[in-house]
């Protein structure tokens, strides 16, 4: 599942989730640098998590994030995920 947010017909935020069995992984949640800290990453994650739960029927999610990316770590922890 791909999720994106566009402004002026250009993608400014995007992400991807893949479900396998009852697990889903989240990858490449990206936001244009000039638009960071405005909730776009949260919108992408909310969309992907809703798809994983409601459409793919997953029970467990996982992700990998670079520890030095403190905004991403913070975002993922706000969803109750341990971002490592």
Secondary structure, 3 states (H helix, E strand, C coil): CEEEEEECCEEEEEEEEEEECCEEEEEEEEECHHHCCCCHHHHHHHHHHHHHHHHCCCCEEEECCCCCCHHHHHHHHHCCCCCC
